[in-house]
Amino acid sequence: MEDRGRMTKVASLDETKDLPPRDRRRSLAIGLLRAREAVMSHFRPILADHDVTEQQWRVLRALSEAGLLDATEVAEKAFILAPSLTRMLRALEERGFITRHKDKDDGRRVLLKLAPAGQAIIDEVMPDSRRVYADIDARFGAGRTEQLLDMLEELAALKLDGKAGGEE
């Protein structure tokens, strides 16, 4: 009888070996990274032609869209960690792309603003950027692109709120 129980266990293991284990599930994180790389491969040459990194571009875009922001707000909008942002802001300021201003209401707070040279970079890059987006829309579908963006916003809203979690 004991052998029969063992055989039943072996049989059920054999039946499940073809099912993908949790560890072998397609990775959402890897899929998102692959998609990001596919999209960014179109933008990197454009940014390189203007001697701007992806991270610097995100900072310039954030300031272009929002106007005045403090460093914390820039880090949040551009998805850049504070230590990296500090060095980057210094470099952008040295190149004349951004300016720093004291907040009139709170003298401790420093506000960042896009300088004319920074706006010039935005103006130079945007036509090429729009062409890339038009190509993506043509190849992937404008409706699907909008749907994907909506879905990604929903997914981002599911953030773990500081809870520990795995990569997936």
C-alpha positions in Angstrom: 0.0 0.0 0.0 2.9 2.3 0.8 4.3 1.8 -2.6 1.0 2.7 -4.2 1.1 6.1 -2.3 4.6 6.7 -3.5 3.6 5.9 -7.1 0.7 8.3 -6.8 3.1 11.1 -5.7 5.5 10.2 -8.6 2.7 10.3 -11.0 1.5 13.7 -9.8 5.0 15.0 -10.0 5.3 13.8 -13.6 2.1 15.5 -14.5 3.2 18.9 -13.1 6.8 18.8 -14.5 5.5 20.2 -17.8 3.8 23.1 -16.1 5.9 26.2 -16.0 7.0 26.8 -12.4 6.6 30.3 -10.8 10.3 30.8 -11.3 9.9 30.3 -15.0 7.0 32.6 -15.6 7.6 35.4 -18.1 9.2 38.2 -16.2 7.2 41.5 -16.2 10.3 43.4 -15.1 12.4 41.9 -18.0 9.6 42.5 -20.5 9.4 46.2 -19.5 13.2 46.5 -19.7 13.2 45.0 -23.2 10.4 47.3 -24.3 12.3 50.3 -22.8 15.5 49.3 -24.6 13.6 48.9 -27.9 12.1 52.4 -27.6 15.3 54.1 -26.3 17.3 52.6 -29.1 15.6 55.1 -31.3 16.2 58.1 -29.0 19.8 57.5 -27.9 21.4 58.5 -31.3 19.3 61.7 -31.3 20.4 62.6 -27.7 24.0 61.7 -28.5 23.9 64.1 -31.5 23.1 66.9 -29.0 25.6 65.6 -26.3 22.8 65.0 -23.8 22.4 61.8 -21.8 19.1 60.1 -21.3 19.0 61.2 -17.7 19.9 64.8 -18.6 17.1 64.8 -21.2 14.6 63.6 -18.6 15.6 66.5 -16.3 15.4 69.0 -19.2 12.0 67.6 -20.2 10.7 67.8 -16.7 11.7 71.4 -16.3 10.3 72.2 -19.8 7.0 70.8 -18.9 6.7 72.1 -15.3 8.6 75.4 -15.2 10.1 75.9 -11.8 10.8 72.8 -9.7 12.9 72.0 -6.7 15.5 69.2 -6.8 13.1 66.7 -5.1 10.4 67.4 -7.6 12.9 67.0 -10.5 14.1 63.7 -9.1 10.6 62.4 -8.8 9.4 63.6 -12.3 12.7 62.4 -14.0 13.0 59.2 -12.0 16.6 59.9 -10.9 18.1 59.2 -7.6 19.2 62.2 -5.6 23.0 61.6 -5.6 23.0 61.2 -9.3 20.8 64.3 -9.7 23.1 66.5 -7.7 26.0 65.8 -10.0 23.8 66.1 -13.1 22.3 69.5 -12.0 25.8 70.8 -11.6 26.8 69.7 -15.1 23.6 71.1 -16.6 24.1 74.4 -14.8 27.8 74.6 -16.0 26.6 74.0 -19.6 24.0 76.8 -19.2 21.0 74.5 -19.6 19.4 75.3 -16.2 19.5 78.0 -13.6 19.0 78.0 -9.9 16.8 80.5 -8.0 16.0 81.0 -4.4 12.3 80.4 -3.5 10.9 83.8 -2.6 8.6 82.3 0.0 11.2 79.9 1.5 14.8 81.1 1.3 16.0 77.5 2.1 14.4 76.1 -1.0 16.3 76.2 -4.3 14.2 76.2 -7.5 15.5 75.0 -10.9 14.4 76.5 -14.2 15.2 75.7 -17.8 17.6 78.3 -19.2 17.4 79.5 -22.8 20.2 77.2 -23.8 18.2 74.3 -22.3 15.1 75.3 -24.1 17.2 75.4 -27.3 18.1 71.8 -26.8 14.5 70.9 -26.2 13.5 72.8 -29.4 16.3 71.0 -31.4 15.5 67.5 -30.2 11.7 67.6 -30.3 11.2 67.4 -34.1 13.3 64.2 -34.2 11.5 62.9 -31.1 8.2 63.5 -32.7 9.3 61.6 -35.8 10.3 58.7 -33.6 6.9 58.7 -31.9 5.2 58.9 -35.3 7.2 55.9 -36.5 6.3 53.9 -33.3 2.6 54.9 -33.8 2.8 53.8 -37.4 4.4 50.5 -36.6 2.7 49.6 -33.3 -0.5 51.5 -33.7 -1.4 54.9 -32.2 -4.3 53.4 -30.4 -2.3 50.6 -29.0 0.4 53.0 -27.9 -2.1 55.1 -26.0 -3.6 52.0 -24.5 -0.2 50.8 -23.4 0.6 54.1 -21.8 -2.7 54.0 -19.9 -2.0 50.5 -18.8 1.5 51.4 -17.7 0.1 54.3 -15.6 -2.3 51.9 -14.0 0.5 49.5 -13.3 2.7 52.2 -11.8 -0.1 53.1 -9.5 0.1 49.7 -8.0 3.5 50.5 -6.4 4.2 48.4 -3.3 4.1 51.5 -1.1 7.4 50.7 0.6 6.7 47.1 1.2 9.5 44.7 0.5 9.0 42.7 -2.7 10.8 40.8 -5.4 11.9 41.9 -8.8 8.7 40.6 -10.4 
